[in-house]
Amino acid sequence: MPLDDDARARLQGKRVALVVVIGVSVVFIAASALQIVPAVFGAGITPLPSGGPGTAARACAEGVRRLSTALDRAADAAGSAAFEARLRPEWDDRDAVERACHEAPEGTDAWAALLRMRSAEEQAAPRSGDLAPLRRDVIAHLPADLR
């Protein structure tokens, strides 16, 4: 039984609407993947520049390295009251390092990576192997001479 003109128009309209919805969905998924995948795998990380002594970039890089080392030292006390004590004295300079990182190019990303690692360390079981990607992320933000 052949379709009348109204039925054909409705069918064509449904097809066009379906193509538009699928097209928007594909674009949304692709755009999301382009943002999420590099962030998950650490692609596109630009390390802090080496910078000379006294520059904000160098102060940030050295500070992040020092605070990261303190986190490694305190890892066996994760989840306990001793964790904060083991972070000292390095983490007492936290504000100065944070200021330097906010002044340096790529410093905000390095600081954020360090804070993610600290948050995970505070909540993790001692010496959890799940934190290795976070450690690698922090190290990737450092200039080559501080890795």
Beta strands, then each sheet from edge to edge (+ up, - down):
end
